[in-house]
């Protein structure tokens, strides 16, 4: 089974966002959160203010 890294990033972004906006974060719904912490914290660091409500997002690539 080939891992699609675009899909992987998309899923990790959802987890990273959930962790930022839900009180208690991922640990409230996933007892083994520490097993995936490195993945979603890397996304949080990479995306910065884009993963917090009221944050900022850089220019978007226009749809063709």
Secondary structure, DSSP 8 states (H G I E B T S, - for coil): ----HHHHHHHHHHHHHHHHHSTTGGGGT-TTGGGTHHHHHHHHHHHGGGGSTT----------
